[in-house]
């Protein structure tokens, strides 16, 4: 009888640990998914920012061939 109670107690403890680990894995999986989404958004924002910077540079540094000649010519 004592042995049965001990075994039952151990099984309950193991089930509790497994349930806790399942919950922890779910939380970690959710956190990883959120981080991946955030990283994708950051990547897209960086890409758009770099594109805008390239366009701004292009407008600021005009092609010398398109510039009119200086007035002394």
CHARMM-style PDB file with segment names, atoms N, HN, CA, C and O in Angstrom:
ATOM      1  N   UNK     1       0.815  -1.181   0.000  1.00  0.00      PROA
ATOM      2  CA  UNK     1       0.000   0.000   0.000  1.00  0.00      PROA
ATOM      3  C   UNK     1       0.871   1.263   0.000  1.00  0.00      PROA
ATOM      4  O   UNK     1       0.608   2.197  -0.758  1.00  0.00      PROA
ATOM      5  N   UNK     2       1.890   1.293   0.834  1.00  0.00      PROA
ATOM      6  HN  UNK     2       2.104   0.534   1.449  1.00  0.00      PROA
ATOM      7  CA  UNK     2       2.816   2.426   0.875  1.00  0.00      PROA
ATOM      8  C   UNK     2       3.497   2.584  -0.470  1.00  0.00      PROA
ATOM      9  O   UNK     2       3.679   3.704  -0.948  1.00  0.00      PROA
ATOM     10  N   UNK     3       3.873   1.476  -1.083  1.00  0.00      PROA
ATOM     11  HN  UNK     3       3.725   0.567  -0.695  1.00  0.00      PROA
ATOM     12  CA  UNK     3       4.558   1.518  -2.380  1.00  0.00      PROA
ATOM     13  C   UNK     3       3.627   2.069  -3.457  1.00  0.00      PROA
ATOM     14  O   UNK     3       4.062   2.821  -4.328  1.00  0.00      PROA
ATOM     15  N   UNK     4       2.369   1.705  -3.401  1.00  0.00      PROA
ATOM     16  HN  UNK     4       2.015   1.094  -2.693  1.00  0.00      PROA
ATOM     17  CA  UNK     4       1.388   2.194  -4.369  1.00  0.00      PROA
ATOM     18  C   UNK     4       1.208   3.701  -4.216  1.00  0.00      PROA
ATOM     19  O   UNK     4       1.129   4.424  -5.209  1.00  0.00      PROA
ATOM     20  N   UNK     5       1.144   4.165  -2.988  1.00  0.00      PROA
ATOM     21  HN  UNK     5       1.208   3.578  -2.182  1.00  0.00      PROA
ATOM     22  CA  UNK     5       1.002   5.600  -2.748  1.00  0.00      PROA
ATOM     23  C   UNK     5       2.237   6.357  -3.238  1.00  0.00      PROA
ATOM     24  O   UNK     5       2.122   7.427  -3.837  1.00  0.00      PROA
ATOM     25  N   UNK     6       3.412   5.793  -2.979  1.00  0.00      PROA
ATOM     26  HN  UNK     6       3.504   4.924  -2.492  1.00  0.00      PROA
ATOM     27  CA  UNK     6       4.649   6.429  -3.430  1.00  0.00      PROA
ATOM     28  C   UNK     6       4.688   6.514  -4.958  1.00  0.00      PROA
ATOM     29  O   UNK     6       5.053   7.545  -5.524  1.00  0.00      PROA
ATOM     30  N   UNK     7       4.310   5.428  -5.608  1.00  0.00      PROA
ATOM     31  HN  UNK     7       4.014   4.591  -5.148  1.00  0.00      PROA
ATOM     32  CA  UNK     7       4.296   5.418  -7.076  1.00  0.00      PROA
ATOM     33  C   UNK     7       3.272   6.410  -7.616  1.00  0.00      PROA
ATOM     34  O   UNK     7       3.535   7.120  -8.586  1.00  0.00      PROA
ATOM     35  N   UNK     8       2.112   6.451  -6.986  1.00  0.00      PROA
ATOM     36  HN  UNK     8       1.898   5.873  -6.198  1.00  0.00      PROA
ATOM     37  CA  UNK     8       1.079   7.393  -7.422  1.00  0.00      PROA
ATOM     38  C   UNK     8       1.559   8.836  -7.247  1.00  0.00      PROA
ATOM     39  O   UNK     8       1.323   9.679  -8.112  1.00  0.00      PROA
ATOM     40  N   UNK     9       2.224   9.116  -6.142  1.00  0.00      PROA
ATOM     41  HN  UNK     9       2.416   8.431  -5.439  1.00  0.00      PROA
ATOM     42  CA  UNK     9       2.757  10.452  -5.887  1.00  0.00      PROA
ATOM     43  C   UNK     9       3.812  10.812  -6.933  1.00  0.00      PROA
ATOM     44  O   UNK     9       3.840  11.944  -7.416  1.00  0.00      PROA
ATOM     45  N   UNK    10       4.667   9.876  -7.281  1.00  0.00      PROA
ATOM     46  HN  UNK    10       4.644   8.956  -6.889  1.00  0.00      PROA
ATOM     47  CA  UNK    10       5.696  10.131  -8.291  1.00  0.00      PROA
ATOM     48  C   UNK    10       5.078  10.384  -9.661  1.00  0.00      PROA
ATOM     49  O   UNK    10       5.535  11.254 -10.402  1.00  0.00      PROA
ATOM     50  N   UNK    11       4.036   9.621  -9.996  1.00  0.00      PROA
ATOM     51  HN  UNK    11       3.664   8.914  -9.394  1.00  0.00      PROA
ATOM     52  CA  UNK    11       3.359   9.806 -11.281  1.00  0.00      PROA
ATOM     53  C   UNK    11       2.714  11.195 -11.332  1.00  0.00      PROA
ATOM     54  O   UNK    11       2.814  11.889 -12.344  1.00  0.00      PROA
ATOM     55  N   UNK    12       2.054  11.598 -10.245  1.00  0.00      PROA
ATOM     56  HN  UNK    12       1.972  11.034  -9.423  1.00  0.00      PROA
ATOM     57  CA  UNK    12       1.423  12.920 -10.194  1.00  0.00      PROA
ATOM     58  C   UNK    12       2.492  14.012 -10.344  1.00  0.00      PROA
ATOM     59  O   UNK    12       2.286  14.988 -11.065  1.00  0.00      PROA
ATOM     60  N   UNK    13       3.617  13.847  -9.670  1.00  0.00      PROA
ATOM     61  HN  UNK    13       3.784  13.055  -9.084  1.00  0.00      PROA
ATOM     62  CA  UNK    13       4.701  14.827  -9.775  1.00  0.00      PROA
ATOM     63  C   UNK    13       5.236  14.898 -11.207  1.00  0.00      PROA
ATOM     64  O   UNK    13       5.476  15.990 -11.722  1.00  0.00      PROA
ATOM     65  N   UNK    14       5.423  13.762 -11.841  1.00  0.00      PROA
ATOM     66  HN  UNK    14       5.228  12.875 -11.422  1.00  0.00      PROA
ATOM     67  CA  UNK    14       5.901  13.742 -13.224  1.00  0.00      PROA
ATOM     68  C   UNK    14       4.890  14.372 -14.174  1.00  0.00      PROA
ATOM     69  O   UNK    14       5.271  15.110 -15.083  1.00  0.00      PROA
ATOM     70  N   UNK    15       3.621  14.093 -13.974  1.00  0.00      PROA
ATOM     71  HN  UNK    15       3.312  13.494 -13.236  1.00  0.00      PROA
ATOM     72  CA  UNK    15       2.585  14.708 -14.816  1.00  0.00      PROA
ATOM     73  C   UNK    15       2.570  16.219 -14.646  1.00  0.00      PROA
ATOM     74  O   UNK    15       2.382  16.959 -15.611  1.00  0.00      PROA
ATOM     75  N   UNK    16       2.769  16.672 -13.412  1.00  0.00      PROA
ATOM     76  HN  UNK    16       2.922  16.071 -12.628  1.00  0.00      PROA
ATOM     77  CA  UNK    16       2.818  18.114 -13.148  1.00  0.00      PROA
ATOM     78  C   UNK    16       4.002  18.746 -13.868  1.00  0.00      PROA
ATOM     79  O   UNK    16       3.869  19.814 -14.464  1.00  0.00      PROA
ATOM     80  N   UNK    17       5.149  18.095 -13.816  1.00  0.00      PROA
ATOM     81  HN  UNK    17       5.257  17.227 -13.332  1.00  0.00      PROA
ATOM     82  CA  UNK    17       6.334  18.614 -14.500  1.00  0.00      PROA
ATOM     83  C   UNK    17       6.134  18.661 -16.010  1.00  0.00      PROA
ATOM     84  O   UNK    17       6.520  19.632 -16.661  1.00  0.00      PROA
ATOM     85  N   UNK    18       5.540  17.625 -16.562  1.00  0.00      PROA
ATOM     86  HN  UNK    18       5.226  16.836 -16.034  1.00  0.00      PROA
ATOM     87  CA  UNK    18       5.285  17.586 -18.006  1.00  0.00      PROA
ATOM     88  C   UNK    18       4.322  18.703 -18.408  1.00  0.00      PROA
ATOM     89  O   UNK    18       4.523  19.364 -19.426  1.00  0.00      PROA
ATOM     90  N   UNK    19       3.289  18.907 -17.616  1.00  0.00      PROA
ATOM     91  HN  UNK    19       3.126  18.370 -16.788  1.00  0.00      PROA
ATOM     92  CA  UNK    19       2.337  19.984 -17.906  1.00  0.00      PROA
ATOM     93  C   UNK    19       3.031  21.338 -17.860  1.00  0.00      PROA
ATOM     94  O   UNK    19       2.782  22.189 -18.715  1.00  0.00      PROA
ATOM     95  N   UNK    20       3.896  21.548 -16.877  1.00  0.00      PROA
ATOM     96  HN  UNK    20       4.098  20.857 -16.183  1.00  0.00      PROA
ATOM     97  CA  UNK    20       4.642  22.798 -16.773  1.00  0.00      PROA
ATOM     98  C   UNK    20       5.564  22.979 -17.976  1.00  0.00      PROA
ATOM     99  O   UNK    20       5.660  24.079 -18.520  1.00  0.00      PROA
ATOM    100  N   UNK    21       6.240  21.917 -18.394  1.00  0.00      PROA
ATOM    101  HN  UNK    21       6.162  21.024 -17.952  1.00  0.00      PROA
ATOM    102  CA  UNK    21       7.132  22.002 -19.547  1.00  0.00      PROA
ATOM    103  C   UNK    21       6.344  22.269 -20.835  1.00  0.00      PROA
ATOM    104  O   UNK    21       6.807  23.016 -21.696  1.00  0.00      PROA
ATOM    105  N   UNK    22       5.174  21.672 -20.971  1.00  0.00      PROA
ATOM    106  HN  UNK    22       4.798  21.065 -20.271  1.00  0.00      PROA
ATOM    107  CA  UNK    22       4.325  21.951 -22.135  1.00  0.00      PROA
ATOM    108  C   UNK    22       3.934  23.421 -22.176  1.00  0.00      PROA
ATOM    109  O   UNK    22       3.973  24.052 -23.232  1.00  0.00      PROA
ATOM    110  N   UNK    23       3.563  23.958 -21.037  1.00  0.00      PROA
ATOM    111  HN  UNK    23       3.531  23.446 -20.179  1.00  0.00      PROA
ATOM    112  CA  UNK    23       3.188  25.369 -20.970  1.00  0.00      PROA
ATOM    113  C   UNK    23       4.387  26.251 -21.322  1.00  0.00      PROA
ATOM    114  O   UNK    23       4.247  27.226 -22.060  1.00  0.00      PROA
ATOM    115  N   UNK    24       5.553  25.912 -20.797  1.00  0.00      PROA
ATOM    116  HN  UNK    24       5.667  25.120 -20.197  1.00  0.00      PROA
ATOM    117  CA  UNK    24       6.763  26.685 -21.072  1.00  0.00      PROA
ATOM    118  C   UNK    24       7.117  26.631 -22.551  1.00  0.00      PROA
ATOM    119  O   UNK    24       7.480  27.651 -23.137  1.00  0.00      PROA
ATOM    120  N   UNK    25       7.016  25.462 -23.159  1.00  0.00      PROA
ATOM    121  HN  UNK    25       6.720  24.633 -22.683  1.00  0.00      PROA
ATOM    122  CA  UNK    25       7.295  25.330 -24.586  1.00  0.00      PROA
ATOM    123  C   UNK    25       6.329  26.165 -25.431  1.00  0.00      PROA
ATOM    124  O   UNK    25       6.732  26.778 -26.420  1.00  0.00      PROA
ATOM    125  N   UNK    26       5.076  26.186 -25.044  1.00  0.00      PROA
ATOM    126  HN  UNK    26       4.749  25.688 -24.240  1.00  0.00      PROA
ATOM    127  CA  UNK    26       4.084  26.992 -25.761  1.00  0.00      PROA
ATOM    128  C   UNK    26       4.430  28.476 -25.657  1.00  0.00      PROA
ATOM    129  O   UNK    26       4.364  29.207 -26.645  1.00  0.00      PROA
ATOM    130  N   UNK    27       4.798  28.915 -24.456  1.00  0.00      PROA
ATOM    131  HN  UNK    27       4.852  28.322 -23.653  1.00  0.00      PROA
ATOM    132  CA  UNK    27       5.171  30.318 -24.262  1.00  0.00      PROA
ATOM    133  C   UNK    27       6.412  30.676 -25.073  1.00  0.00      PROA
ATOM    134  O   UNK    27       6.472  31.744 -25.683  1.00  0.00      PROA
ATOM    135  N   UNK    28       7.402  29.786 -25.080  1.00  0.00      PROA
ATOM    136  HN  UNK    28       7.354  28.919 -24.585  1.00  0.00      PROA
ATOM    137  CA  UNK    28       8.619  30.026 -25.857  1.00  0.00      PROA
ATOM    138  C   UNK    28       8.324  30.063 -27.350  1.00  0.00      PROA
ATOM    139  O   UNK    28       8.883  30.885 -28.077  1.00  0.00      PROA
ATOM    140  N   UNK    29       7.457  29.186 -27.801  1.00  0.00      PROA
ATOM    141  HN  UNK    29       7.003  28.519 -27.210  1.00  0.00      PROA
ATOM    142  CA  UNK    29       7.085  29.158 -29.210  1.00  0.00      PROA
ATOM    143  C   UNK    29       6.380  30.452 -29.607  1.00  0.00      PROA
ATOM    144  O   UNK    29       6.651  31.009 -30.671  1.00  0.00      PROA
ATOM    145  N   UNK    30       5.478  30.928 -28.753  1.00  0.00      PROA
ATOM    146  HN  UNK    30       5.258  30.475 -27.889  1.00  0.00      PROA
ATOM    147  CA  UNK    30       4.782  32.187 -29.017  1.00  0.00      PROA
ATOM    148  C   UNK    30       5.765  33.357 -29.046  1.00  0.00      PROA
ATOM    149  O   UNK    30       5.664  34.236 -29.902  1.00  0.00      PROA
ATOM    150  N   UNK    31       6.708  33.366 -28.118  1.00  0.00      PROA
ATOM    151  HN  UNK    31       6.791  32.652 -27.423  1.00  0.00      PROA
ATOM    152  CA  UNK    31       7.697  34.443 -28.066  1.00  0.00      PROA
ATOM    153  C   UNK    31       8.582  34.419 -29.306  1.00  0.00      PROA
ATOM    154  O   UNK    31       8.908  35.471 -29.856  1.00  0.00      PROA
ATOM    155  N   UNK    32       8.970  33.235 -29.746  1.00  0.00      PROA
ATOM    156  HN  UNK    32       8.705  32.380 -29.300  1.00  0.00      PROA
ATOM    157  CA  UNK    32       9.792  33.111 -30.949  1.00  0.00      PROA
ATOM    158  C   UNK    32       9.035  33.597 -32.177  1.00  0.00      PROA
ATOM    159  O   UNK    32       9.601  34.285 -33.026  1.00  0.00      PROA
ATOM    160  N   UNK    33       7.778  33.247 -32.272  1.00  0.00      PROA
ATOM    161  HN  UNK    33       7.318  32.688 -31.582  1.00  0.00      PROA
ATOM    162  CA  UNK    33       6.961  33.697 -33.410  1.00  0.00      PROA
ATOM    163  C   UNK    33       6.846  35.226 -33.403  1.00  0.00      PROA
ATOM    164  O   UNK    33       6.922  35.853 -34.460  1.00  0.00      PROA
ATOM    165  N   UNK    34       6.668  35.823 -32.238  1.00  0.00      PROA
ATOM    166  HN  UNK    34       6.606  35.314 -31.380  1.00  0.00      PROA
ATOM    167  CA  UNK    34       6.579  37.281 -32.144  1.00  0.00      PROA
ATOM    168  C   UNK    34       7.897  37.935 -32.541  1.00  0.00      PROA
ATOM    169  O   UNK    34       7.902  38.962 -33.221  1.00  0.00      PROA
ATOM    170  N   UNK    35       9.014  37.345 -32.120  1.00  0.00      PROA
ATOM    171  HN  UNK    35       9.010  36.511 -31.568  1.00  0.00      PROA
ATOM    172  CA  UNK    35      10.324  37.898 -32.483  1.00  0.00      PROA
ATOM    173  C   UNK    35      10.578  37.779 -33.975  1.00  0.00      PROA
ATOM    174  O   UNK    35      11.138  38.691 -34.584  1.00  0.00      PROA
ATOM    175  N   UNK    36      10.176  36.677 -34.565  1.00  0.00      PROA
ATOM    176  HN  UNK    36       9.721  35.936 -34.071  1.00  0.00      PROA
ATOM    177  CA  UNK    36      10.346  36.520 -36.016  1.00  0.00      PROA
ATOM    178  C   UNK    36       9.521  37.549 -36.776  1.00  0.00      PROA
ATOM    179  O   UNK    36       9.981  38.111 -37.771  1.00  0.00      PROA
ATOM    180  N   UNK    37       8.308  37.792 -36.308  1.00  0.00      PROA
ATOM    181  HN  UNK    37       7.935  37.336 -35.501  1.00  0.00      PROA
ATOM    182  CA  UNK    37       7.456  38.793 -36.948  1.00  0.00      PROA
ATOM    183  C   UNK    37       8.076  40.177 -36.817  1.00  0.00      PROA
ATOM    184  O   UNK    37       8.107  40.945 -37.779  1.00  0.00      PROA
ATOM    185  N   UNK    38       8.566  40.491 -35.631  1.00  0.00      PROA
ATOM    186  HN  UNK    38       8.541  39.868 -34.849  1.00  0.00      PROA
ATOM    187  CA  UNK    38       9.202  41.789 -35.399  1.00  0.00      PROA
ATOM    188  C   UNK    38      10.451  41.943 -36.264  1.00  0.00      PROA
ATOM    189  O   UNK    38      10.696  43.019 -36.808  1.00  0.00      PROA
ATOM    190  N   UNK    39      11.240  40.883 -36.395  1.00  0.00      PROA
ATOM    191  HN  UNK    39      11.041  40.008 -35.953  1.00  0.00      PROA
ATOM    192  CA  UNK    39      12.443  40.933 -37.226  1.00  0.00      PROA
ATOM    193  C   UNK    39      12.076  41.158 -38.686  1.00  0.00      PROA
ATOM    194  O   UNK    39      12.753  41.916 -39.380  1.00  0.00      PROA
ATOM    195  N   UNK    40      11.030  40.521 -39.158  1.00  0.00      PROA
ATOM    196  HN  UNK    40      10.479  39.905 -38.594  1.00  0.00      PROA
ATOM    197  CA  UNK    40      10.597  40.708 -40.543  1.00  0.00      PROA
ATOM    198  C   UNK    40      10.140  42.146 -40.764  1.00  0.00      PROA
ATOM    199  O   UNK    40      10.439  42.740 -41.800  1.00  0.00      PROA
ATOM    200  N   UNK    41       9.421  42.706 -39.801  1.00  0.00      PROA
ATOM    201  HN  UNK    41       9.178  42.224 -38.960  1.00  0.00      PROA
ATOM    202  CA  UNK    41       8.981  44.099 -39.915  1.00  0.00      PROA
ATOM    203  C   UNK    41      10.181  45.048 -39.906  1.00  0.00      PROA
ATOM    204  O   UNK    41      10.220  46.013 -40.669  1.00  0.00      PROA
ATOM    205  N   UNK    42      11.142  44.775 -39.056  1.00  0.00      PROA
ATOM    206  HN  UNK    42      11.111  43.991 -38.436  1.00  0.00      PROA
ATOM    207  CA  UNK    42      12.345  45.613 -38.989  1.00  0.00      PROA
ATOM    208  C   UNK    42      13.140  45.525 -40.287  1.00  0.00      PROA
ATOM    209  O   UNK    42      13.654  46.529 -40.780  1.00  0.00      PROA
ATOM    210  N   UNK    43      13.235  44.325 -40.832  1.00  0.00      PROA
ATOM    211  HN  UNK    43      12.818  43.509 -40.432  1.00  0.00      PROA
ATOM    212  CA  UNK    43      13.934  44.133 -42.105  1.00  0.00      PROA
ATOM    213  C   UNK    43      13.278  44.944 -43.220  1.00  0.00      PROA
ATOM    214  O   UNK    43      13.958  45.593 -44.014  1.00  0.00      PROA
ATOM    215  N   UNK    44      11.941  44.897 -43.266  1.00  0.00      PROA
ATOM    216  HN  UNK    44      11.388  44.369 -42.621  1.00  0.00      PROA
ATOM    217  CA  UNK    44      11.201  45.635 -44.287  1.00  0.00      PROA
ATOM    218  C   UNK    44      11.370  47.144 -44.096  1.00  0.00      PROA
ATOM    219  O   UNK    44      11.549  47.873 -45.071  1.00  0.00      PROA
ATOM    220  N   UNK    45      11.316  47.608 -42.868  1.00  0.00      PROA
ATOM    221  HN  UNK    45      11.171  47.016 -42.075  1.00  0.00      PROA
ATOM    222  CA  UNK    45      11.508  49.021 -42.585  1.00  0.00      PROA
ATOM    223  C   UNK    45      12.910  49.469 -42.999  1.00  0.00      PROA
ATOM    224  O   UNK    45      13.072  50.536 -43.590  1.00  0.00      PROA
ATOM    225  N   UNK    46      13.910  48.667 -42.694  1.00  0.00      PROA
ATOM    226  HN  UNK    46      13.778  47.800 -42.213  1.00  0.00      PROA
ATOM    227  CA  UNK    46      15.282  48.989 -43.074  1.00  0.00      PROA
ATOM    228  C   UNK    46      15.427  49.025 -44.592  1.00  0.00      PROA
ATOM    229  O   UNK    46      16.079  49.920 -45.129  1.00  0.00      PROA
ATOM    230  N   UNK    47      14.829  48.067 -45.283  1.00  0.00      PROA
ATOM    231  HN  UNK    47      14.299  47.340 -44.846  1.00  0.00      PROA
ATOM    232  CA  UNK    47      14.903  48.022 -46.736  1.00  0.00      PROA
ATOM    233  C   UNK    47      14.288  49.284 -47.341  1.00  0.00      PROA
ATOM    234  O   UNK    47      14.867  49.906 -48.232  1.00  0.00      PROA
ATOM    235  N   UNK    48      13.095  49.655 -46.835  1.00  0.00      PROA
ATOM    236  HN  UNK    48      12.625  49.150 -46.111  1.00  0.00      PROA
ATOM    237  CA  UNK    48      12.434  50.860 -47.350  1.00  0.00      PROA
ATOM    238  C   UNK    48      13.243  52.116 -47.042  1.00  0.00      PROA
ATOM    239  O   UNK    48      13.340  53.016 -47.876  1.00  0.00      PROA
ATOM    240  N   UNK    49      13.817  52.174 -45.854  1.00  0.00      PROA
ATOM    241  HN  UNK    49      13.737  51.442 -45.177  1.00  0.00      PROA
ATOM    242  CA  UNK    49      14.635  53.330 -45.469  1.00  0.00      PROA
ATOM    243  C   UNK    49      15.864  53.448 -46.371  1.00  0.00      PROA
ATOM    244  O   UNK    49      16.218  54.545 -46.802  1.00  0.00      PROA
ATOM    245  N   UNK    50      16.507  52.325 -46.654  1.00  0.00      PROA
ATOM    246  HN  UNK    50      16.220  51.434 -46.304  1.00  0.00      PROA
ATOM    247  CA  UNK    50      17.669  52.347 -47.542  1.00  0.00      PROA
ATOM    248  C   UNK    50      17.275  52.766 -48.958  1.00  0.00      PROA
ATOM    249  O   UNK    50      18.002  53.514 -49.612  1.00  0.00      PROA
ATOM    250  N   UNK    51      16.144  52.292 -49.422  1.00  0.00      PROA
ATOM    251  HN  UNK    51      15.553  51.684 -48.891  1.00  0.00      PROA
ATOM    252  CA  UNK    51      15.664  52.706 -50.749  1.00  0.00      PROA
ATOM    253  C   UNK    51      15.414  54.211 -50.798  1.00  0.00      PROA
ATOM    254  O   UNK    51      15.791  54.877 -51.762  1.00  0.00      PROA
ATOM    255  N   UNK    52      14.781  54.740 -49.761  1.00  0.00      PROA
ATOM    256  HN  UNK    52      14.475  54.199 -48.978  1.00  0.00      PROA
ATOM    257  CA  UNK    52      14.521  56.178 -49.709  1.00  0.00      PROA
ATOM    258  C   UNK    52      15.821  56.974 -49.627  1.00  0.00      PROA
ATOM    259  O   UNK    52      15.942  58.035 -50.241  1.00  0.00      PROA
ATOM    260  N   UNK    53      16.784  56.469 -48.878  1.00  0.00      PROA
ATOM    261  HN  UNK    53      16.685  55.607 -48.379  1.00  0.00      PROA
ATOM    262  CA  UNK    53      18.076  57.139 -48.771  1.00  0.00      PROA
ATOM    263  C   UNK    53      18.791  57.153 -50.120  1.00  0.00      PROA
ATOM    264  O   UNK    53      19.373  58.168 -50.505  1.00  0.00      PROA
ATOM    265  N   UNK    54      18.749  56.045 -50.827  1.00  0.00      PROA
ATOM    266  HN  UNK    54      18.277  55.221 -50.514  1.00  0.00      PROA
ATOM    267  CA  UNK    54      19.359  55.996 -52.157  1.00  0.00      PROA
ATOM    268  C   UNK    54      18.705  57.002 -53.095  1.00  0.00      PROA
ATOM    269  O   UNK    54      19.392  57.678 -53.861  1.00  0.00      PROA
ATOM    270  N   UNK    55      17.380  57.103 -53.038  1.00  0.00      PROA
ATOM    271  HN  UNK    55      16.822  56.554 -52.416  1.00  0.00      PROA
ATOM    272  CA  UNK    55      16.678  58.069 -53.879  1.00  0.00      PROA
ATOM    273  C   UNK    55      17.040  59.497 -53.493  1.00  0.00      PROA
ATOM    274  O   UNK    55      17.230  60.343 -54.367  1.00  0.00      PROA
ATOM    275  N   UNK    56      17.137  59.771 -52.213  1.00  0.00      PROA
ATOM    276  HN  UNK    56      16.982  59.084 -51.503  1.00  0.00      PROA
ATOM    277  CA  UNK    56      17.483  61.114 -51.750  1.00  0.00      PROA
ATOM    278  C   UNK    56      18.908  61.467 -52.170  1.00  0.00      PROA
ATOM    279  O   UNK    56      19.173  62.597 -52.581  1.00  0.00      PROA
ATOM    280  N   UNK    57      19.804  60.524 -52.070  1.00  0.00      PROA
ATOM    281  HN  UNK    57      19.589  59.606 -51.736  1.00  0.00      PROA
ATOM    282  CA  UNK    57      21.181  60.767 -52.505  1.00  0.00      PROA
ATOM    283  C   UNK    57      21.220  61.058 -53.997  1.00  0.00      PROA
ATOM    284  O   UNK    57      21.945  61.943 -54.451  1.00  0.00      PROA
ATOM    285  N   UNK    58      20.435  60.305 -54.752  1.00  0.00      PROA
ATOM    286  HN  UNK    58      19.846  59.586 -54.384  1.00  0.00      PROA
ATOM    287  CA  UNK    58      20.397  60.504 -56.193  1.00  0.00      PROA
ATOM    288  C   UNK    58      19.902  61.891 -56.541  1.00  0.00      PROA
ATOM    289  O   UNK    58      20.390  62.497 -57.494  1.00  0.00      PROA
ATOM    290  N   UNK    59      18.951  62.401 -55.796  1.00  0.00      PROA
ATOM    291  HN  UNK    59      18.554  61.908 -55.022  1.00  0.00      PROA
ATOM    292  CA  UNK    59      18.425  63.737 -56.055  1.00  0.00      PROA
ATOM    293  C   UNK    59      19.414  64.804 -55.597  1.00  0.00      PROA
ATOM    294  O   UNK    59      19.511  65.865 -56.212  1.00  0.00      PROA
ATOM    295  N   UNK    60      20.141  64.530 -54.531  1.00  0.00      PROA
ATOM    296  HN  UNK    60      20.063  63.668 -54.031  1.00  0.00      PROA
ATOM    297  CA  UNK    60      21.094  65.500 -53.997  1.00  0.00      PROA
ATOM    298  C   UNK    60      22.347  65.583 -54.856  1.00  0.00      PROA
ATOM    299  O   UNK    60      22.849  66.671 -55.139  1.00  0.00      PROA
ATOM    300  N   UNK    61      22.843  64.431 -55.265  1.00  0.00      PROA
ATOM    301  HN  UNK    61      22.435  63.547 -55.035  1.00  0.00      PROA
ATOM    302  CA  UNK    61      24.032  64.372 -56.111  1.00  0.00      PROA
ATOM    303  C   UNK    61      23.602  64.101 -57.541  1.00  0.00      PROA
ATOM    304  O   UNK    61      23.576  62.952 -57.983  1.00  0.00      PROA
ATOM    305  N   UNK    62      23.274  65.137 -58.246  1.00  0.00      PROA
ATOM    306  HN  UNK    62      23.296  66.070 -57.887  1.00  0.00      PROA
ATOM    307  CA  UNK    62      22.795  64.990 -59.623  1.00  0.00      PROA
ATOM    308  C   UNK    62      23.945  64.545 -60.519  1.00  0.00      PROA
ATOM    309  O   UNK    62      25.118  64.770 -60.220  1.00  0.00      PROA
ATOM    310  N   UNK    63      23.582  63.924 -61.599  1.00  0.00      PROA
ATOM    311  HN  UNK    63      22.629  63.742 -61.842  1.00  0.00      PROA
ATOM    312  CA  UNK    63      24.562  63.466 -62.581  1.00  0.00      PROA
ATOM    313  C   UNK    63      25.192  64.693 -63.242  1.00  0.00      PROA
ATOM    314  O   UNK    63      24.467  65.521 -63.793  1.00  0.00      PROA
ATOM    315  N   UNK    64      26.523  64.834 -63.205  1.00  0.00      PROA
ATOM    316  HN  UNK    64      27.112  64.161 -62.758  1.00  0.00      PROA
ATOM    317  CA  UNK    64      27.175  66.005 -63.796  1.00  0.00      PROA
ATOM    318  C   UNK    64      26.883  66.158 -65.292  1.00  0.00      PROA
ATOM    319  O   UNK    64      26.902  67.278 -65.804  1.00  0.00      PROA
ATOM    320  N   UNK    65      26.622  65.088 -65.984  1.00  0.00      PROA
ATOM    321  HN  UNK    65      26.606  64.179 -65.568  1.00  0.00      PROA
ATOM    322  CA  UNK    65      26.335  65.166 -67.421  1.00  0.00      PROA
ATOM    323  C   UNK    65      25.016  65.879 -67.672  1.00  0.00      PROA
ATOM    324  O   UNK    65      24.820  66.453 -68.744  1.00  0.00      PROA
ATOM    325  N   UNK    66      24.111  65.851 -66.707  1.00  0.00      PROA
ATOM    326  HN  UNK    66      24.270  65.385 -65.837  1.00  0.00      PROA
ATOM    327  CA  UNK    66      22.827  66.500 -66.864  1.00  0.00      PROA
ATOM    328  C   UNK    66      22.842  67.961 -66.414  1.00  0.00      PROA
ATOM    329  O   UNK    66      21.869  68.683 -66.631  1.00  0.00      PROA
ATOM    330  N   UNK    67      23.918  68.394 -65.799  1.00  0.00      PROA
ATOM    331  HN  UNK    67      24.708  67.807 -65.622  1.00  0.00      PROA
ATOM    332  CA  UNK    67      24.043  69.773 -65.313  1.00  0.00      PROA
ATOM    333  C   UNK    67      24.305  70.709 -66.499  1.00  0.00      PROA
ATOM    334  O   UNK    67      25.036  70.346 -67.420  1.00  0.00      PROA
ATOM    335  N   UNK    68      23.722  71.891 -66.484  1.00  0.00      PROA
ATOM    336  HN  UNK    68      23.128  72.186 -65.736  1.00  0.00      PROA
ATOM    337  CA  UNK    68      24.057  72.854 -67.547  1.00  0.00      PROA
ATOM    338  C   UNK    68      25.500  73.341 -67.387  1.00  0.00      PROA
ATOM    339  O   UNK    68      26.026  73.339 -66.274  1.00  0.00      PROA
ATOM    340  N   UNK    69      26.131  73.747 -68.449  1.00  0.00      PROA
ATOM    341  HN  UNK    69      25.704  73.749 -69.353  1.00  0.00      PROA
ATOM    342  CA  UNK    69      27.534  74.217 -68.319  1.00  0.00      PROA
ATOM    343  C   UNK    69      27.595  75.475 -67.469  1.00  0.00      PROA
ATOM    344  O   UNK    69      26.625  76.230 -67.403  1.00  0.00      PROA
ATOM    345  N   UNK    70      28.711  75.701 -66.829  1.00  0.00      PROA
ATOM    346  HN  UNK    70      29.499  75.087 -66.882  1.00  0.00      PROA
ATOM    347  CA  UNK    70      28.862  76.905 -66.005  1.00  0.00      PROA
ATOM    348  C   UNK    70      28.763  78.154 -66.889  1.00  0.00      PROA
ATOM    349  O   UNK    70      28.984  78.086 -68.098  1.00  0.00      PROA
ATOM    350  N   UNK    71      28.428  79.294 -66.272  1.00  0.00      PROA
ATOM    351  HN  UNK    71      28.248  79.349 -65.290  1.00  0.00      PROA
ATOM    352  CA  UNK    71      28.203  80.512 -67.056  1.00  0.00      PROA
ATOM    353  C   UNK    71      29.435  81.020 -67.819  1.00  0.00      PROA
ATOM    354  O   UNK    71      29.272  81.757 -68.791  1.00  0.00      PROA
ATOM    355  N   UNK    72      30.621  80.665 -67.428  1.00  0.00      PROA
ATOM    356  HN  UNK    72      30.753  80.066 -66.638  1.00  0.00      PROA
ATOM    357  CA  UNK    72      31.804  81.200 -68.103  1.00  0.00      PROA
ATOM    358  C   UNK    72      32.114  80.490 -69.421  1.00  0.00      PROA
ATOM    359  O   UNK    72      33.094  80.842 -70.078  1.00  0.00      PROA
ATOM    360  N   UNK    73      31.317  79.509 -69.826  1.00  0.00      PROA
ATOM    361  HN  UNK    73      30.521  79.223 -69.292  1.00  0.00      PROA
ATOM    362  CA  UNK    73      31.558  78.838 -71.103  1.00  0.00      PROA
ATOM    363  C   UNK    73      30.870  79.545 -72.214  1.00  0.00      PROA
ATOM    364  OT1 UNK    73      30.962  79.121 -73.366  1.00  0.00      PROA
TER     365      UNK     73
END
